[in-house]
Amino acid sequence: MTGPGHLQPIAPQECRQLLAERVVARVAWQSSQGLLILPLNYRFDGDALWFRVDRGSVLAELADGRDVAVEIEDVDETMSNGWTVLVQGRAGVPTEAPDRAPQPWAPGERELLIVVEIHSMSGRSVSAA
């Protein structure tokens, strides 16, 4: 049985546009504490994602060069629709800082700059109607 809804891929250029328009994401990786998914604010420059972390936090493990997945989304539960963009890549400490580094929303010292070099990007939209 099929209904009037849809589940469709989002074109790569639109994925990039959505990443550029948003500033909050969730990053997932295999940490020393097990599999973790944590929110953060980021900046997207068209080729990579950038964010700052506290050197004493579990997120600082990403400086060691870890494979990560980063996800952004928009969901309208009332209308039963939404979209998601998934980025997969390798996190690490950049050799150069970007022109505009992201400013963290979380309080405290967040002096460690992390970059995610993007290996793949995909997105999809879904609607029940």
C-alpha positions in Angstrom: 0.0 0.0 0.0 1.4 3.4 -0.9 0.2 6.8 0.2 0.5 10.3 -1.1 3.7 11.0 0.9 7.3 10.9 -0.3 10.8 9.9 0.7 13.3 11.6 -1.7 17.0 12.2 -1.9 18.2 15.8 -1.6 20.6 16.9 -4.3 24.2 17.6 -3.2 24.0 21.3 -4.0 20.8 21.7 -1.8 22.6 19.7 1.0 25.4 22.3 0.9 22.9 25.1 1.0 21.1 23.6 4.0 24.5 23.1 5.8 25.4 26.8 5.1 22.0 28.0 6.4 22.2 26.1 9.7 24.6 26.4 12.6 23.6 23.5 15.0 24.3 19.9 14.3 24.9 16.6 16.1 28.3 14.9 15.8 28.6 11.1 16.3 31.8 9.1 16.7 33.3 6.1 18.6 34.7 7.8 21.7 36.7 6.5 24.6 33.3 6.3 26.4 31.6 4.3 23.7 29.5 5.6 20.8 28.5 9.2 21.4 26.3 11.7 19.7 26.6 15.3 20.9 25.2 18.7 19.8 27.4 21.6 18.8 27.3 24.7 16.8 29.4 24.8 13.6 30.4 26.8 10.6 30.4 25.3 7.0 32.7 26.9 4.5 31.6 24.8 1.4 34.3 22.1 1.9 34.5 21.4 5.6 32.7 21.9 8.9 34.4 23.8 11.7 33.7 24.0 15.5 35.4 24.8 18.8 35.7 22.5 21.8 37.0 22.5 25.3 40.4 20.7 25.5 39.2 18.9 28.6 36.0 17.6 27.0 35.3 14.3 25.3 34.9 16.2 22.1 38.6 17.0 22.2 39.2 13.4 21.2 38.3 14.5 17.7 41.6 16.3 17.5 43.2 12.9 17.2 41.7 12.3 13.8 38.5 10.3 14.2 35.9 9.3 11.7 32.6 11.2 12.4 29.1 11.6 11.2 27.5 15.0 11.4 23.7 15.4 11.0 21.4 18.4 10.7 17.7 18.3 10.3 14.4 20.1 10.3 11.2 18.3 11.4 7.7 19.6 11.5 5.8 17.1 13.6 2.5 18.8 13.0 2.8 18.5 9.3 4.5 15.1 9.4 7.4 16.2 7.2 11.1 17.2 7.3 14.5 16.7 6.0 17.9 15.6 7.1 21.5 16.0 5.8 24.3 13.6 6.8 27.9 14.4 6.5 30.6 11.7 6.9 34.2 12.7 7.3 37.4 12.8 9.3 37.8 15.2 12.2 41.1 16.7 13.3 43.1 19.8 14.1 43.4 22.0 11.0 46.8 23.2 9.7 45.3 26.6 9.0 42.4 28.4 10.7 39.5 29.5 8.5 38.9 33.2 7.7 35.9 33.1 10.1 36.1 30.6 12.9 32.9 29.6 14.6 32.1 31.1 18.0 30.8 28.5 20.4 27.5 28.9 22.1 28.5 26.8 25.2 30.0 28.7 28.1 33.6 28.2 29.1 36.9 28.0 27.2 36.5 26.4 23.8 39.9 27.2 22.3 40.5 23.9 20.4 39.5 24.3 16.8 38.3 21.1 15.0 37.7 20.7 11.3 35.7 17.9 9.6 37.0 17.2 6.2 34.0 15.9 4.3 34.2 12.6 2.5 30.5 12.2 1.7 27.3 14.1 2.0 23.7 13.0 1.5 20.3 14.2 2.4 16.6 13.2 2.1 13.2 14.8 2.6 10.2 13.0 3.9 6.5 13.8 4.0 3.5 11.7 5.1 1.2 13.9 3.0 
